[in-house]
């Protein structure tokens, strides 16, 4: 069975951005060492247009072949006129309001997102599924998340968009790996305790 991995950047106090979801305060921490790590370990998590601009569009996927993102994340690309931000992956956008997909490569999932995720997880394949923001989507899929990769940045926001926009539910994970960087970023990987 394939894994659903929620790979997310957050502040030390667990926010993935300000109250509107803006995470630009974290960009300053993407230095050479940390970027090299992201490029070698998770190149497929960078949008296709960014990979092209930075000259590594030819890198093979390391962990994922499919992405599920929320409407808010997808809208960020749409604002730039990009209708298939992760063209190197199979793309799904969870939205009850978007209607028809603006791109033939992007499938809109309007109903029963959990069933769609279970269907994708049941497929055969060596690669997993990348859950790309946001808070509400992660909360809706909490029971389906098999792995967390939390990129913690050395800042405190005080308030903002939480990692999981859901009601109270104690959900246990076990720590698999920790990687720290000279800029203060720490990447922690957790497996779902089942």
Buried (B, 14 or more C-beta within 10 A) or exposed (E): EBBBBBBBBBBEEBBBBBEEBEBEBBEEBBEEEBBEBBBEEBBBBBBBBEBBEEEEBEBEBEBBBBBBBBBBBBBBBBEEEBBBBBBBBBBBBBBEEBEEBBBEEBEBBEEEBEEBBEEBBEEEEEBBBBBBBBBBBBBBBBEBBBBBBBBBBEBEBEEBBBBBBBEEEEEEBEEEEEEEBEBEBBBBBBBBEE
